[in-house]
């Protein structure tokens, strides 16, 4: 048999890929260092070394943090797939006949249910042996259900997670925006202020208490003004009421964008800057191996326009 020529040696290794993914997820070297259990200088050196070996810049340094360049986006997409495939290969080698694992999953924010079911269908082929079921009855109180063992995995936005027995990692982030009718008195404003939110009715969904607290802290700091809030069950209903000029919708951009474009609604942001909401994946230690595979797969399925981490 003829000798098989060995493949060319890649310029990056697994550690480089993990650093790049952590930076894309976290947005800063400090947060990436914390996720990787490394020092910030070590992460900065690793990034510079990877960029030097590839001969291209992977991230733009902006006031909002590290933003992947087109080359960086290509590497993030490929690295996620490669690490997932490597993990699957190792798993098959260690245990060729892996037992079936069933995991119960819930999302803290109902907006994710517009994306997650279709994502899970796509992920089934890349997650052999893992069977996921949605436990939507725990949407309002996911963390207590996770601690009690009634759930295995939860996609969280703002709830705090106990350290004992629960692992938690960043997943992606979305932006909270303010949507109003084009005829609304504030529609001509370039941006909104806290006073604007005090003076007008805010339209939102059935959000958990933790998310409401997060919103108040992000927007008003230690102040606790008495706001006029109307809660509606569906995104379409919230936007219809906003379209009628009866309030300002407070929604995630990723779920709102498909409903815009007709010209009857306008999007506003706060003058103080973007209101970004972090998403995390939390799981019980008992499902660690399967959860890590799910986390990698979900990162690769993040909807276009969302920031990883």
C-alpha positions in Angstrom: 0.0 0.0 0.0 1.3 3.4 -0.9 2.2 5.7 2.0 -0.5 8.3 2.7 0.9 11.8 2.8 0.3 13.4 6.1 -2.0 16.5 6.1 -0.3 19.9 6.4 0.1 21.2 9.9 -2.5 23.9 10.8 -1.2 27.2 12.2 -3.8 27.2 15.0 -4.5 24.6 17.6 -7.5 23.8 19.8 -6.4 26.3 22.5 -6.3 29.1 19.9 -9.8 28.2 18.7 -11.1 28.2 22.3 -9.6 31.6 22.9 -11.2 33.0 19.7 -14.6 31.6 20.6 -14.4 33.0 24.2 -13.5 36.4 22.9 -16.3 36.4 20.4 -18.7 35.3 23.1 -17.5 37.6 25.8 -16.6 40.7 23.8 -13.7 41.7 26.1 -10.4 40.1 27.0 -11.3 40.4 30.7 -14.6 38.5 30.4 -13.0 35.9 28.1 -10.2 35.4 30.6 -12.7 34.7 33.3 -14.5 32.2 31.2 -11.3 30.4 30.3 -9.8 30.6 33.8 -6.8 32.5 32.4 -5.3 35.9 33.1 -6.3 38.8 30.9 -2.7 39.3 29.6 -2.5 35.6 28.6 -5.7 36.0 26.6 -4.4 39.2 24.9 -1.1 37.4 24.0 -3.0 34.4 22.6 -5.1 36.6 20.4 -2.1 38.5 19.1 -0.2 35.3 18.4 -3.2 33.8 16.5 -3.6 36.9 14.4 0.2 36.9 13.7 0.2 33.2 12.7 -2.8 33.8 10.3 -1.5 37.1 9.0 -4.9 38.8 9.5 -6.8 40.7 12.1 -9.5 38.7 13.8 -11.2 41.4 15.9 -11.8 45.1 15.6 -11.2 47.0 18.9 -14.2 49.3 19.4 -15.5 51.3 22.3 -18.2 48.6 22.7 -15.6 45.8 22.9 -14.1 43.3 20.5 -16.1 42.8 17.3 -15.1 40.0 14.9 -13.9 41.0 11.5 -15.1 39.1 8.5 -12.1 36.8 8.9 -12.9 36.5 12.6 -16.5 35.6 11.9 -15.4 32.9 9.5 -13.0 31.5 12.1 -15.7 31.6 14.8 -18.1 29.7 12.6 -15.6 27.1 11.6 -14.1 26.7 15.1 -17.4 26.0 16.6 -18.1 23.3 14.1 -14.6 21.8 14.4 -14.6 21.6 18.2 -18.1 20.1 18.1 -17.0 17.5 15.6 -13.8 16.8 17.6 -15.8 16.3 20.7 -18.2 13.9 18.9 -15.2 12.0 17.5 -13.7 11.6 21.0 -17.0 10.6 22.4 -17.4 7.9 19.7 -13.9 6.6 20.3 -14.4 6.4 24.1 -17.9 5.0 24.0 -18.9 3.7 20.5 -22.3 2.8 21.8 -23.3 5.8 23.9 -26.5 5.6 26.0 -29.4 7.8 25.1 -29.5 10.9 27.2 -32.8 12.8 27.7 -32.6 16.5 28.8 -35.4 18.8 29.8 -34.9 22.4 28.7 -36.6 25.7 29.2 -36.0 29.4 28.2 -36.4 32.2 30.7 -37.6 34.6 28.1 -40.5 33.5 25.8 -38.9 35.3 22.8 -36.4 32.4 22.5 -39.2 30.0 21.7 -39.5 31.6 18.3 -36.0 30.4 17.5 -35.3 27.4 19.7 -37.7 24.7 18.3 -36.4 25.1 14.8 -32.8 25.3 16.1 -33.3 22.0 18.0 -34.6 20.3 14.8 -31.4 21.3 13.0 -29.2 20.2 15.9 -30.5 16.7 16.2 -28.1 15.3 13.6 -25.1 16.9 15.4 -26.2 15.7 18.8 -26.6 11.9 18.5 -27.9 10.3 21.6 -29.3 13.5 23.1 -33.0 13.9 23.2 -34.3 17.3 24.2 -37.8 18.2 25.4 -39.1 21.7 26.2 -40.6 22.2 29.7 -42.4 25.5 29.0 -44.2 25.2 32.3 -41.0 26.4 34.1 -40.6 29.5 31.9 -41.4 31.9 34.7 -39.2 30.2 37.4 -36.5 28.3 35.6 -33.7 28.5 38.3 -35.7 26.9 41.1 -36.8 24.1 38.8 -33.2 23.6 37.7 -32.0 23.4 41.4 -34.9 21.0 42.2 -33.9 18.7 39.4 -37.1 19.3 37.5 -35.0 20.7 34.6 -31.6 19.8 33.2 -30.9 22.9 31.1 -32.1 26.5 31.1 -31.5 29.4 28.8 -31.4 32.4 31.1 -31.3 36.1 30.6 -31.2 37.8 34.0 -31.8 35.3 36.8 -29.0 34.6 39.2 -27.7 31.1 39.4 -26.4 29.4 42.6 -22.8 28.1 42.3 -23.3 24.8 43.9 -24.4 22.0 41.5 -25.0 24.4 38.5 -22.7 25.3 35.7 -23.3 28.5 33.7 -21.7 29.9 30.5 -22.4 32.8 28.2 -24.3 32.0 25.0 -25.2 35.2 23.1 -26.6 38.7 23.7 -29.6 40.6 22.2 -30.5 44.2 22.3 -33.7 45.6 24.0 -35.2 48.4 21.8 -38.2 50.7 22.0 -40.8 50.6 19.2 -43.5 53.2 18.7 -45.9 54.4 16.0 -44.5 56.7 13.4 -47.1 59.2 14.6 -46.1 59.0 18.3 -45.0 62.3 19.9 -41.5 60.9 20.5 -41.1 59.5 17.0 -39.0 62.4 15.8 -36.6 62.1 18.7 -33.1 60.8 17.9 -33.0 58.8 21.1 -35.1 58.4 24.3 -34.3 59.5 27.8 -35.3 58.1 31.2 -37.8 60.9 31.5 -39.5 59.9 28.3 -40.0 56.4 29.7 -41.5 57.8 32.9 -44.0 59.9 31.0 -45.3 57.3 28.5 -47.0 53.9 28.8 -44.6 51.0 28.2 -45.8 47.8 26.5 -44.1 44.5 27.3 -44.7 40.8 27.6 -45.2 38.6 30.6 -41.5 38.9 31.7 -40.2 37.2 34.9 -39.6 39.4 37.9 -35.8 39.0 37.5 -35.9 40.5 34.1 -38.0 43.5 35.2 -35.5 44.2 38.0 -32.7 44.0 35.5 -34.4 46.5 33.2 -35.0 48.9 36.0 -31.4 48.7 37.2 -30.0 49.1 33.7 -32.1 52.1 32.8 -32.7 53.9 36.1 -29.9 52.7 38.4 -30.9 53.0 42.0 -34.1 54.9 41.2 -37.3 53.1 41.3 -39.8 55.3 39.5 -43.5 54.3 39.2 -43.9 53.5 35.5 -47.0 52.9 33.5 -46.6 49.3 32.2 -49.1 47.3 30.3 -48.3 43.6 29.9 -49.6 41.7 26.8 -49.0 38.0 26.1 -48.0 38.1 22.4 -45.4 40.0 20.4 -47.9 40.7 17.7 -50.4 42.2 20.3 -47.7 44.4 21.8 -46.7 45.8 18.4 -50.4 46.3 17.4 -51.0 48.4 20.5 -47.8 50.3 19.8 -48.9 50.8 16.2 -52.1 52.3 17.4 -50.1 54.9 19.3 -51.1 53.6 22.8 -47.6 53.1 24.2 -44.0 52.3 23.6 -43.2 48.6 23.0 -40.1 47.3 24.9 -38.9 44.3 23.0 -35.9 42.4 21.9 -34.6 43.5 18.5 -34.2 39.9 17.2 -37.9 39.1 17.6 -39.1 42.6 16.5 -37.2 43.0 13.3 -39.4 40.8 11.1 -42.4 42.9 12.0 -40.8 46.2 10.9 -40.3 47.7 7.5 -43.8 48.9 6.6 -43.0 52.5 7.9 -45.8 52.6 10.5 -43.4 51.7 13.3 -40.1 53.3 14.3 -37.3 52.0 16.5 -35.6 54.1 19.2 -32.8 53.5 21.6 -31.7 55.2 24.8 -29.5 58.2 24.6 -27.3 56.6 27.3 -26.4 53.8 24.9 -27.5 50.3 23.7 -29.4 48.2 26.2 -27.8 44.7 25.7 -29.2 41.7 27.5 -26.9 38.7 28.1 -28.1 35.2 27.5 -26.5 32.2 29.3 -27.0 28.5 29.3 -27.1 26.9 32.8 -27.2 23.2 33.5 -27.0 20.6 36.3 -23.6 19.1 36.8 -25.1 15.6 36.2 -25.5 16.4 32.5 -22.1 18.1 32.0 -20.9 16.2 29.0 -24.2 16.4 27.1 -24.7 20.1 28.1 -21.3 21.1 26.8 -22.1 19.5 23.4 -25.5 21.3 23.4 -23.8 24.6 24.3 -21.4 24.4 21.4 -24.2 23.4 19.0 -26.4 26.3 20.1 -23.6 28.8 19.8 -23.2 27.7 16.1 -27.0 28.2 15.6 -27.3 31.7 17.0 -29.6 33.8 14.7 -28.0 36.2 12.4 -27.6 39.7 13.9 -27.1 38.5 17.5 -23.8 38.9 19.3 -22.2 35.7 20.4 -21.7 35.8 24.2 
